[in-house]
Amino acid sequence: MEESMVKLEGSVAAPMIFFIVVAVQYLSRYVEINMSRVSVNAGELQLRAEIKQLLKEANAMSQPSTFAQAAKLRRMAAAKEQELVKNHEKLRKEMKSSYDSHTKTLIILKFLMYLLLIIWFWRIPVASIPKQLVQPFGKILSWRAGGHVNENVMVGIIPWLIFSTRVSKLICRKIFK
């Protein structure tokens, strides 16, 4: 009875663990992508339009008599560009602090999730794979899971978490490309 319970738990455990790891990696990548994008607000768009207009007016004044007026417009455009850069840097710093807090939260979530899964499935096989498919790596995959049973290699939680993490990172890179 206990052996059939372990087999049922192991057959459901591998996909469940994989989907949990994929979900956490997806969330991590989603936060990383969205925090790296800088949002453009209305004030920034207005400043850009003003700069464009000032430079357009300055370029239109090509006569020697309007040189002083054109230089003044160019200086005003340069001052507005500096203001735009300052606003952009301020926004970037705010986004970085927000990103850092989200990243720390995700790292803690990942750590606790992995710890919980390791404690829950310690010494319980997560999956069984035919011995022929994993010939040279059978002992590594069955670490803390009981070794070989009926010509199958019992996969432990730690190797499965490592495998799931690597595969889910590849999947998330392809999704967010």
Contacts in CASP RR format, 6 or more apart in sequence:
PFRMAT RR
TARGET T0000
AUTHOR 0000-0000-0000
METHOD contacts of the structure
MODEL  1
MEESMVKLEGSVAAPMIFFIVVAVQYLSRYVEINMSRVSVNAGELQLRAE
IKQLLKEANAMSQPSTFAQAAKLRRMAAAKEQELVKNHEKLRKEMKSSYD
SHTKTLIILKFLMYLLLIIWFWRIPVASIPKQLVQPFGKILSWRAGGHVN
ENVMVGIIPWLIFSTRVSKLICRKIFK
6 124 0 8 1.000
6 125 0 8 1.000
7 128 0 8 1.000
9 124 0 8 1.000
10 124 0 8 1.000
10 125 0 8 1.000
10 126 0 8 1.000
10 127 0 8 1.000
10 128 0 8 1.000
11 127 0 8 1.000
13 121 0 8 1.000
13 124 0 8 1.000
13 126 0 8 1.000
13 127 0 8 1.000
14 126 0 8 1.000
14 127 0 8 1.000
14 155 0 8 1.000
14 160 0 8 1.000
17 117 0 8 1.000
17 121 0 8 1.000
17 126 0 8 1.000
17 157 0 8 1.000
17 160 0 8 1.000
17 161 0 8 1.000
17 164 0 8 1.000
18 160 0 8 1.000
18 164 0 8 1.000
18 167 0 8 1.000
18 168 0 8 1.000
20 113 0 8 1.000
20 117 0 8 1.000
21 161 0 8 1.000
21 164 0 8 1.000
21 165 0 8 1.000
21 168 0 8 1.000
22 164 0 8 1.000
22 168 0 8 1.000
22 171 0 8 1.000
22 172 0 8 1.000
24 106 0 8 1.000
24 109 0 8 1.000
24 110 0 8 1.000
24 113 0 8 1.000
24 168 0 8 1.000
25 165 0 8 1.000
25 168 0 8 1.000
25 169 0 8 1.000
25 171 0 8 1.000
25 172 0 8 1.000
26 168 0 8 1.000
26 172 0 8 1.000
26 175 0 8 1.000
27 106 0 8 1.000
28 106 0 8 1.000
28 110 0 8 1.000
28 172 0 8 1.000
29 172 0 8 1.000
29 173 0 8 1.000
29 175 0 8 1.000
29 176 0 8 1.000
30 176 0 8 1.000
31 99 0 8 1.000
31 102 0 8 1.000
31 103 0 8 1.000
31 106 0 8 1.000
32 99 0 8 1.000
32 103 0 8 1.000
33 176 0 8 1.000
35 95 0 8 1.000
35 98 0 8 1.000
35 99 0 8 1.000
35 102 0 8 1.000
36 99 0 8 1.000
38 88 0 8 1.000
38 91 0 8 1.000
38 92 0 8 1.000
38 95 0 8 1.000
39 91 0 8 1.000
44 84 0 8 1.000
44 87 0 8 1.000
44 88 0 8 1.000
47 80 0 8 1.000
47 83 0 8 1.000
47 84 0 8 1.000
47 87 0 8 1.000
48 84 0 8 1.000
50 80 0 8 1.000
51 77 0 8 1.000
51 80 0 8 1.000
51 81 0 8 1.000
51 84 0 8 1.000
54 73 0 8 1.000
54 74 0 8 1.000
54 76 0 8 1.000
54 77 0 8 1.000
54 80 0 8 1.000
55 73 0 8 1.000
55 74 0 8 1.000
55 77 0 8 1.000
57 70 0 8 1.000
57 73 0 8 1.000
58 70 0 8 1.000
58 71 0 8 1.000
58 73 0 8 1.000
58 74 0 8 1.000
58 77 0 8 1.000
59 70 0 8 1.000
61 67 0 8 1.000
61 69 0 8 1.000
61 70 0 8 1.000
61 73 0 8 1.000
62 70 0 8 1.000
114 161 0 8 1.000
117 157 0 8 1.000
117 161 0 8 1.000
118 157 0 8 1.000
118 158 0 8 1.000
118 161 0 8 1.000
120 157 0 8 1.000
121 156 0 8 1.000
121 157 0 8 1.000
122 144 0 8 1.000
122 157 0 8 1.000
123 144 0 8 1.000
123 145 0 8 1.000
123 146 0 8 1.000
124 145 0 8 1.000
124 156 0 8 1.000
124 157 0 8 1.000
125 142 0 8 1.000
125 145 0 8 1.000
125 146 0 8 1.000
125 149 0 8 1.000
125 154 0 8 1.000
125 155 0 8 1.000
125 156 0 8 1.000
126 145 0 8 1.000
126 155 0 8 1.000
126 156 0 8 1.000
126 157 0 8 1.000
126 160 0 8 1.000
127 154 0 8 1.000
127 155 0 8 1.000
127 156 0 8 1.000
127 160 0 8 1.000
128 149 0 8 1.000
128 152 0 8 1.000
128 153 0 8 1.000
128 154 0 8 1.000
128 155 0 8 1.000
129 141 0 8 1.000
129 152 0 8 1.000
129 153 0 8 1.000
129 155 0 8 1.000
130 151 0 8 1.000
130 152 0 8 1.000
130 153 0 8 1.000
131 138 0 8 1.000
131 148 0 8 1.000
131 151 0 8 1.000
131 152 0 8 1.000
131 153 0 8 1.000
134 141 0 8 1.000
134 153 0 8 1.000
138 147 0 8 1.000
138 148 0 8 1.000
138 153 0 8 1.000
139 147 0 8 1.000
140 159 0 8 1.000
141 153 0 8 1.000
141 155 0 8 1.000
141 156 0 8 1.000
141 159 0 8 1.000
142 148 0 8 1.000
142 153 0 8 1.000
142 154 0 8 1.000
142 155 0 8 1.000
142 156 0 8 1.000
143 156 0 8 1.000
143 158 0 8 1.000
143 159 0 8 1.000
144 156 0 8 1.000
144 157 0 8 1.000
144 158 0 8 1.000
145 154 0 8 1.000
145 155 0 8 1.000
145 156 0 8 1.000
145 157 0 8 1.000
146 154 0 8 1.000
147 153 0 8 1.000
147 154 0 8 1.000
148 154 0 8 1.000
END
